[in-house]
Amino acid sequence: MPDQNDALTRLVQEHVGDGRALTIRAFAKQAIDPETGTGLSKSTVGNLVQGHSIKVNPVIVRAIAAGLGVGEAVVQIAAMAQYLGVVVDDPFDTPPGDDDVVVRVAHHPDKTADDMPTVRAFVQRPSTGE
């Protein structure tokens, strides 16, 4: 198994702690899931900031996003990379078009565009408007 990606840990550490935009206390105060009103426990906040593993679920992801002031998708992608070993990117280096379509594919980090011919065919198919 490849080395564990620490994307969620790095995301939190970029925003929280000494010399960062948020103190641990400010992050903990803001880290409340907007759907359920559930906040992160002190131990979860501490584990996040120190880079320890936590149990991840949608409530935790939404609370982290709220605490950091970033979009939920940013935290979801980081959590997928760290806990599932899945990256979300454009393995085809699709150039931006006039229609502003953005290509993102969730895949194993070791896979390249050459390993995904069916996905490439789907992405490159002509649009039929359906």
C-alpha positions in Angstrom: 0.0 0.0 0.0 1.4 3.4 -0.8 2.2 5.9 1.9 -1.0 7.4 3.4 -1.9 10.7 1.9 -2.5 13.3 4.7 -4.6 15.7 2.7 -7.2 16.4 5.4 -4.5 16.8 8.0 -2.6 19.3 5.8 -5.8 21.2 5.0 -6.6 21.7 8.7 -3.1 22.5 9.6 -2.9 25.1 6.8 -5.7 27.0 8.5 -5.5 26.2 12.2 -2.9 26.7 14.9 -0.1 29.0 15.9 0.6 31.6 13.2 -2.4 30.5 11.1 -5.7 32.3 10.3 -7.6 30.4 13.0 -6.7 29.6 16.6 -7.7 26.1 17.7 -10.3 27.8 19.9 -11.8 29.8 17.0 -11.8 26.7 14.8 -13.6 24.7 17.4 -16.2 27.4 17.9 -16.9 27.6 14.2 -16.8 23.9 13.4 -20.5 23.2 13.6 -22.4 21.2 11.1 -24.9 23.6 9.6 -27.4 20.8 9.0 -27.5 19.2 12.4 -26.0 21.8 14.7 -23.4 19.2 15.8 -20.0 20.6 16.8 -16.7 18.9 16.9 -15.5 17.6 20.3 -12.4 18.9 21.9 -10.7 15.6 21.3 -11.6 15.5 17.6 -10.3 19.1 17.1 -7.1 18.2 18.9 -6.7 15.0 16.8 -7.3 17.0 13.6 -4.8 19.7 14.4 -2.2 17.1 15.6 -2.6 14.9 12.5 -4.1 11.9 14.2 -6.8 9.8 12.5 -10.4 10.5 13.2 -13.7 8.9 12.3 -15.0 10.7 9.3 -18.7 11.0 8.4 -20.8 13.6 6.6 -21.5 15.5 9.9 -17.8 15.7 10.7 -17.0 16.8 7.1 -19.6 19.6 7.1 -18.4 20.7 10.6 -14.8 20.9 9.4 -15.8 22.8 6.3 -17.7 25.3 8.4 -14.9 25.6 10.9 -12.3 26.3 8.2 -14.7 28.5 6.1 -14.2 26.4 3.0 -16.6 24.6 0.7 -17.8 21.1 1.8 -16.3 19.6 -1.4 -12.8 20.8 -0.4 -13.0 18.8 2.8 -14.7 15.8 1.1 -11.9 15.6 -1.5 -9.2 15.8 1.2 -11.0 13.2 3.4 -11.3 10.8 0.4 -7.6 11.2 -0.4 -6.5 10.6 3.2 -9.0 7.9 4.3 -9.9 6.1 1.1 -6.8 6.6 -1.0 -8.9 8.2 -3.8 -7.8 11.3 -5.6 -10.1 13.6 -7.5 -8.4 15.4 -10.4 -8.4 15.7 -14.2 -6.1 12.8 -15.4 -6.7 13.8 -19.0 -5.5 17.4 -18.7 -8.7 18.6 -20.4 -8.2 22.2 -21.7 -10.8 24.6 -20.5 -13.4 25.2 -23.2 -15.9 27.9 -24.1 -18.5 26.1 -22.0 -16.5 26.1 -18.8 -16.8 22.4 -18.3 -14.5 21.1 -15.6 -13.5 17.5 -15.6 -12.9 15.7 -12.3 -12.5 12.0 -11.9 -12.2 10.1 -8.6 -9.6 7.4 -9.0 -6.8 5.4 -7.4 -3.6 7.6 -7.1 -1.6 5.1 -9.2 -4.0 5.2 -12.1 -3.3 7.4 -15.1 -5.4 8.5 -18.1 -4.1 5.5 -20.0 -5.7 3.2 -17.4 -9.1 4.8 -18.0 -10.0 4.5 -21.7 -13.7 4.2 -21.0 -13.7 7.4 -18.9 -11.7 9.2 -21.5 -14.2 8.2 -24.2 -17.1 9.4 -22.0 -15.4 12.8 -21.4 -14.5 13.3 -25.0 -17.9 12.3 -26.5 -19.7 15.0 -28.4 -22.4 16.7 -26.4 -25.9 15.8 -27.6 -27.7 18.1 -25.2 -29.4 15.1 -23.5 
